[in-house]
Amino acid sequence: MTKRNYPVAEAAERLDVSCHSIYSWIKPYANPVPVSAHTDLQQDEIRQLKAELRWVTEE
């Protein structure tokens, strides 16, 4: 099923493309990408750098 609950075969027919094309378009977006650990590490680094900047600026 598509986002608007059309059967894939019907959507493919309406768009004049193959069902395979529809599935290949849906697949990357079907599962949301989880927030990676890199984001947490980057946030930690940003906090550390801001603290260091405050310390250096106060000196």
C-alpha positions, -999 to 999 in steps of 0.1 A, spaced: 0 0 0 11 35 -6 9 65 17 -26 73 5 -36 36 7 -36 30 -30 -26 -6 -39 9 -5 -54 -4 -20 -86 -30 8 -90 -4 35 -83 20 19 -108 -8 18 -134 -18 54 -128 18 66 -131 26 43 -160 55 27 -143 62 -9 -131 53 -21 -96 91 -28 -91 97 10 -96 71 18 -70 86 -6 -45 121 7 -51 108 43 -45 90 32 -13 118 11 2 142 39 12 114 59 29 95 30 45 116 29 77 126 62 93 164 65 99 172 63 136 192 90 152 228 78 150 253 77 178 273 102 158 247 128 165 250 123 202 288 124 199 286 156 179 263 172 205 288 162 233 316 177 213 297 209 207 289 212 244 326 206 253 338 232 227 313 258 239 325 253 275 361 256 264 353 288 245 336 303 275 367 294 296 391 309 271 370 340 266 369 347 304 407 345 307 
